[in-house]
Amino acid sequence: MTAGVETMARPVLEVSDLHVRFPASRNWLGRPTSHVHAVNGVTLRVRAGRSLGIVGESGCGKSTFAQAIIGLARYEQGRVAIDGQDFQAAQGKERRQLRQKMQIVFQDPQSSLDRRLPVWRLISEPLHIRGGHSNAELHAKAEQLATAVGLRPEHLDRLPHEFSGGQRQRIAIARAISTDPDLMVLDEPTSALDVSVQAQIINLLLKLQRERGLAYLMISHDVALVRHFCDDVAVMYLGQIVESGPAEEVLGDPRHPYTQTLLAAAPSFASPLPTIADVRTAELPNNRKLPAGCFYKERCGKAAAGCEAPQVLQHLGEGARRARCHLAQG
């Protein structure tokens, strides 16, 4: 976690009321008859030099949200601003420049790297696409980036399959920082790696953040990792943020019933087989037809009068803590 960074540093990413949905079925004319509501009104902000983690169970919309931010998934409503500029409204050269300010590191480095290209070419690919560089210049830049992420420059003529999983993730990180981005989206960047290698990759990311002032948006189901790595956290459920704030506060003293359930389910050496209390059902509601009122009330063992009404993300006290639950103030 980055210490000493100004809390009021400039916002690199600002997302307002973002909605993403996909056609789930079509009629004989090809027109959608139902939709999957993947992201349902997410608003958040990531500041320079800080890390925001998004946690939640599979199917909650985390990865779709990340894809929408970087332009891999279309959103029908809302706004994504990079350094104050509307990403969707930008066109041509302006959009390409904004796109270079944010990069993504995927979960599986092997599937995100073209196995036919040498590593120096993979690392310098964003610069090659931008144009204006000779092969010699691209190779020299790839050597600099390889050194920055702990790879040996003399190995850059090899193909990706000749490297280990951790080395391939370093290649992906080197490629991501080649355009000097302001924001990096980390979509489960260590889940495909061995535990010992995970720690090395996390330490590398923290080092790059200190050196380059990077902002990170980390998508993860690993609550312990997010607590260690991130300054702030947002808990997502059925496409909504249900609780957010400083990571230590949210994960140390959860106020929303879903956050409490999520933490109770996290494995630990003290409790290898945790019991999850106050949960009516383990099944997620159908996101083709969103629940009325509180999205979590069908599963929440604490549901009470007032949960039938839509819940808003309200501040808890005077700090940055917020929760989407009318019972969270108590």
C-alpha positions as CSV (number, residue, x, y, z in Angstrom):
1,M,0.0,0.0,0.0
2,T,1.3,3.4,-0.9
3,A,2.1,5.4,2.2
4,G,2.4,9.2,2.3
5,V,0.4,9.8,-0.9
6,E,-1.9,12.8,-0.7
7,T,-5.5,11.7,-0.3
8,M,-6.6,14.7,-2.4
9,A,-4.3,13.9,-5.4
10,R,-5.8,14.6,-8.8
11,P,-8.4,12.1,-10.0
12,V,-7.0,9.9,-12.8
13,L,-10.3,8.0,-13.3
14,E,-13.8,9.2,-12.5
15,V,-16.8,7.0,-13.2
16,S,-20.3,8.3,-12.8
17,D,-23.5,6.2,-12.8
18,L,-22.1,3.5,-15.2
19,H,-24.6,1.0,-16.6
20,V,-23.6,-2.0,-18.8
21,R,-26.1,-4.6,-20.2
22,F,-25.9,-7.3,-22.8
23,P,-28.6,-8.9,-24.9
24,A,-29.5,-12.3,-23.3
25,S,-32.1,-13.4,-25.9
26,R,-33.5,-12.3,-29.3
27,N,-36.6,-12.7,-31.3
28,W,-36.8,-14.0,-34.8
29,L,-36.0,-10.5,-36.1
30,G,-32.8,-10.4,-34.1
31,R,-34.1,-7.8,-31.7
32,P,-33.2,-8.3,-28.0
33,T,-36.1,-9.5,-25.8
34,S,-34.1,-9.6,-22.5
35,H,-30.8,-8.3,-21.2
36,V,-28.2,-9.2,-18.7
37,H,-27.7,-6.2,-16.4
38,A,-24.0,-6.6,-15.6
39,V,-23.2,-3.1,-14.1
40,N,-25.9,-1.1,-12.5
41,G,-25.0,2.5,-11.6
42,V,-21.4,2.4,-10.4
43,T,-19.8,5.6,-9.4
44,L,-16.2,5.8,-8.1
45,R,-12.9,7.7,-8.4
46,V,-9.2,6.6,-8.5
47,R,-6.6,9.2,-7.6
48,A,-3.0,9.5,-8.9
49,G,-0.6,7.3,-6.9
50,R,-3.3,5.3,-5.2
51,S,-4.9,1.9,-5.6
52,L,-8.5,1.0,-5.5
53,G,-9.6,-2.6,-5.2
54,I,-12.9,-4.0,-6.4
55,V,-13.9,-7.2,-4.7
56,G,-17.0,-9.4,-5.0
57,E,-18.0,-13.0,-5.9
58,S,-17.9,-14.4,-9.4
59,G,-20.6,-12.9,-11.6
60,C,-21.0,-9.6,-9.7
61,G,-19.8,-7.5,-12.7
62,K,-16.2,-6.7,-11.7
63,S,-14.5,-7.7,-14.9
64,T,-17.2,-6.3,-17.1
65,F,-16.8,-3.0,-15.3
66,A,-13.0,-3.1,-16.0
67,Q,-13.6,-3.8,-19.6
68,A,-16.1,-0.9,-19.9
69,I,-13.5,1.5,-18.5
70,I,-10.9,0.7,-21.1
71,G,-13.3,0.5,-24.0
72,L,-13.6,-3.3,-24.4
73,A,-17.3,-3.3,-23.5
74,R,-19.9,-0.6,-24.4
75,Y,-21.9,1.1,-21.7
76,E,-25.3,2.5,-22.4
77,Q,-25.4,5.1,-19.6
78,G,-22.9,6.9,-17.5
79,R,-19.6,8.6,-17.9
80,V,-15.9,7.5,-17.8
81,A,-13.4,10.4,-17.5
82,I,-9.7,10.0,-17.8
83,D,-7.8,13.0,-16.4
84,G,-11.1,14.9,-16.6
85,Q,-11.8,14.1,-20.2
86,D,-14.8,12.1,-21.3
87,F,-13.5,8.9,-22.8
88,Q,-16.6,7.9,-24.8
89,A,-17.1,11.4,-26.2
90,A,-13.5,11.6,-27.4
91,Q,-12.9,10.8,-31.1
92,G,-9.9,10.2,-33.4
93,K,-6.5,11.3,-32.1
94,E,-7.9,12.5,-28.8
95,R,-9.4,9.1,-28.0
96,R,-6.2,7.3,-28.9
97,Q,-4.3,9.6,-26.6
98,L,-6.7,8.9,-23.7
99,R,-6.5,5.2,-24.4
100,Q,-2.7,5.3,-24.0
101,K,-3.2,6.8,-20.5
102,M,-4.7,3.5,-19.3
103,Q,-3.5,0.0,-19.7
104,I,-4.7,-3.4,-18.5
105,V,-2.9,-6.5,-17.1
106,F,-5.0,-9.6,-17.6
107,Q,-5.3,-12.7,-15.3
108,D,-3.7,-15.2,-17.6
109,P,-0.4,-13.8,-19.2
110,Q,-0.1,-16.8,-21.6
111,S,-3.4,-16.1,-23.3
112,S,-2.8,-12.3,-23.5
113,L,0.6,-12.6,-25.3
114,D,0.9,-13.5,-29.0
115,R,3.0,-16.7,-28.9
116,R,4.3,-16.1,-32.4
117,L,6.1,-12.9,-31.6
118,P,9.5,-12.5,-29.7
119,V,9.2,-10.9,-26.3
120,W,10.9,-7.6,-27.4
121,R,8.2,-7.2,-30.0
122,L,5.4,-7.9,-27.5
123,I,6.7,-5.4,-24.9
124,S,7.1,-2.7,-27.5
125,E,3.8,-3.5,-29.3
126,P,1.9,-0.4,-28.1
127,L,4.8,1.8,-29.3
128,H,4.8,0.0,-32.6
129,I,1.1,0.7,-33.0
130,R,1.6,4.4,-32.2
131,G,4.2,4.5,-35.0
132,G,7.3,6.7,-35.6
133,H,9.8,4.2,-34.1
134,S,12.3,2.0,-35.9
135,N,12.9,-1.6,-34.9
136,A,16.2,-0.7,-33.3
137,E,14.5,2.0,-31.2
138,L,11.7,-0.4,-30.2
139,H,14.3,-3.1,-29.2
140,A,16.2,-0.6,-27.1
141,K,13.0,0.6,-25.4
142,A,12.0,-3.0,-24.8
143,E,15.4,-3.6,-23.1
144,Q,14.8,-0.6,-20.7
145,L,11.3,-1.9,-19.9
146,A,12.5,-5.4,-19.3
147,T,15.1,-4.2,-16.9
148,A,12.5,-2.2,-15.1
149,V,10.3,-5.3,-14.4
150,G,13.2,-7.6,-13.5
151,L,13.7,-9.4,-16.8
152,R,17.1,-10.1,-18.5
153,P,17.4,-8.0,-21.7
154,E,19.5,-10.8,-23.4
155,H,16.4,-13.0,-23.3
156,L,14.1,-10.7,-25.3
157,D,14.6,-12.6,-28.6
158,R,12.9,-15.6,-27.1
159,L,9.2,-16.5,-27.5
160,P,6.7,-16.3,-24.6
161,H,6.4,-20.1,-24.1
162,E,10.1,-20.2,-23.1
163,F,9.3,-18.2,-20.0
164,S,7.7,-19.2,-16.7
165,G,4.2,-17.9,-15.7
166,G,5.7,-15.2,-13.4
167,Q,8.1,-14.1,-16.1
168,R,5.2,-13.9,-18.6
169,Q,3.3,-11.7,-16.2
170,R,6.4,-9.4,-16.0
171,I,6.3,-9.2,-19.8
172,A,2.7,-8.2,-19.7
173,I,3.4,-5.5,-17.1
174,A,6.4,-4.2,-19.1
175,R,4.1,-3.9,-22.2
176,A,1.5,-2.1,-20.0
177,I,3.9,0.6,-18.8
178,S,5.5,1.1,-22.3
179,T,3.1,4.1,-23.0
180,D,3.8,5.7,-19.6
181,P,0.1,5.3,-18.5
182,D,-1.5,7.2,-15.6
183,L,-3.9,4.3,-14.8
184,M,-3.4,0.5,-14.8
185,V,-6.3,-1.9,-14.6
186,L,-5.2,-5.1,-12.9
187,D,-7.7,-7.9,-13.6
188,E,-6.8,-10.7,-11.2
189,P,-3.1,-10.2,-12.0
190,T,-1.8,-13.0,-9.7
191,S,-4.5,-15.6,-9.4
192,A,-2.9,-17.8,-12.1
193,L,0.5,-17.8,-10.4
194,D,2.1,-19.8,-7.6
195,V,1.9,-18.2,-4.1
196,S,5.7,-17.4,-4.0
197,V,5.5,-15.8,-7.5
198,Q,2.4,-13.8,-6.5
199,A,4.4,-12.0,-3.8
200,Q,7.1,-11.1,-6.3
201,I,4.6,-9.6,-8.8
202,I,2.8,-7.6,-6.1
203,N,6.1,-6.2,-4.9
204,L,7.0,-5.3,-8.5
205,L,3.7,-3.5,-8.9
206,L,4.2,-1.5,-5.7
207,K,7.7,-0.6,-6.8
208,L,6.4,0.7,-10.2
209,Q,3.7,2.7,-8.4
210,R,6.2,4.4,-6.2
211,E,8.6,5.2,-9.1
212,R,5.9,6.3,-11.7
213,G,3.1,7.6,-9.6
214,L,0.7,5.1,-11.1
215,A,-2.9,4.7,-10.2
216,Y,-4.2,1.1,-9.9
217,L,-7.7,-0.3,-10.3
218,M,-7.4,-3.9,-9.1
219,I,-10.1,-6.5,-9.7
220,S,-9.9,-9.4,-7.4
221,H,-11.7,-12.0,-5.3
222,D,-8.8,-12.2,-2.9
223,V,-9.8,-10.0,0.0
224,A,-6.5,-10.5,1.8
225,L,-4.5,-9.4,-1.3
226,V,-6.7,-6.3,-1.7
227,R,-6.3,-5.4,2.0
228,H,-2.5,-5.6,1.6
229,F,-2.2,-3.9,-1.8
230,C,-4.9,-1.3,-2.0
231,D,-5.5,2.1,-0.3
232,D,-9.2,2.0,-0.9
233,V,-11.8,-0.8,-1.7
234,A,-15.2,-1.0,-3.3
235,V,-17.3,-4.1,-2.6
236,M,-19.5,-5.0,-5.6
237,Y,-22.7,-7.0,-5.6
238,L,-24.9,-7.7,-8.6
239,G,-23.4,-4.8,-10.5
240,Q,-23.7,-2.3,-7.6
241,I,-21.1,-0.9,-5.2
242,V,-22.6,-1.8,-1.8
243,E,-19.7,-0.5,0.4
244,S,-16.6,1.6,-0.2
245,G,-13.9,3.5,1.7
246,P,-10.4,3.0,3.0
247,A,-9.4,-0.6,2.7
248,E,-8.4,-1.0,6.4
249,E,-11.7,0.4,7.5
250,V,-14.0,-1.5,5.2
251,L,-12.3,-4.8,5.5
252,G,-11.5,-4.4,9.2
253,D,-15.0,-3.3,10.2
254,P,-17.5,-4.1,7.5
255,R,-20.9,-2.4,7.8
256,H,-22.9,-3.9,4.9
257,P,-24.2,-7.4,5.4
258,Y,-22.8,-8.6,2.1
259,T,-19.3,-7.4,3.0
260,Q,-19.6,-9.2,6.3
261,T,-20.6,-12.4,4.5
262,L,-17.8,-12.0,1.9
263,L,-15.2,-11.7,4.7
264,A,-16.6,-14.6,6.6
265,A,-16.2,-16.8,3.5
266,A,-12.6,-15.8,3.1
267,P,-10.4,-18.8,4.0
268,S,-7.9,-18.5,6.8
269,F,-5.5,-20.8,8.7
270,A,-7.5,-20.1,11.9
271,S,-10.7,-21.2,10.3
272,P,-10.1,-23.4,7.2
273,L,-13.8,-24.2,6.9
274,P,-15.7,-21.0,7.8
275,T,-19.4,-21.0,8.5
276,I,-21.3,-18.2,6.8
277,A,-24.1,-16.9,9.1
278,D,-27.1,-14.8,8.2
279,V,-27.3,-16.0,4.6
280,R,-30.7,-17.2,3.3
281,T,-29.4,-18.6,0.1
282,A,-26.1,-19.0,-1.7
283,E,-27.5,-18.3,-5.1
284,L,-27.1,-14.9,-6.8
285,P,-30.4,-13.4,-8.0
286,N,-31.1,-13.4,-11.7
287,N,-29.5,-10.4,-13.3
288,R,-31.9,-10.5,-16.2
289,K,-34.6,-9.1,-13.9
290,L,-33.1,-7.1,-11.1
291,P,-34.6,-7.3,-7.6
292,A,-36.9,-4.5,-6.4
293,G,-35.5,-2.5,-3.5
294,C,-32.3,-3.7,-1.9
295,F,-30.5,-6.0,-4.3
296,Y,-29.2,-8.1,-1.4
297,K,-32.4,-8.5,0.6
298,E,-33.3,-12.0,-0.9
299,R,-30.1,-13.4,0.6
300,C,-29.7,-11.2,3.7
301,G,-30.5,-12.7,7.1
302,K,-30.7,-9.2,8.5
303,A,-33.4,-8.0,6.1
304,A,-36.0,-5.8,7.9
305,A,-38.6,-3.1,7.2
306,G,-37.1,-0.6,4.8
307,C,-35.2,-3.1,2.7
308,E,-38.1,-3.2,0.2
309,A,-37.1,0.4,-0.9
310,P,-34.1,1.1,-3.2
311,Q,-30.9,1.7,-1.2
312,V,-28.5,4.5,-1.8
313,L,-24.8,4.6,-1.1
314,Q,-24.8,6.8,1.9
315,H,-21.9,8.3,3.9
316,L,-21.2,6.7,7.3
317,G,-20.1,9.6,9.5
318,E,-17.7,12.3,8.3
319,G,-15.1,10.1,6.6
320,A,-15.0,8.4,3.2
321,R,-16.9,5.3,4.3
322,R,-20.1,4.6,2.4
323,A,-22.6,1.7,2.5
324,R,-25.7,0.9,0.5
325,C,-27.8,-0.2,3.5
326,H,-30.2,1.7,5.7
327,L,-29.1,-0.5,8.7
328,A,-25.4,0.3,8.3
329,Q,-25.6,3.6,10.3
330,G,-26.4,1.7,13.5
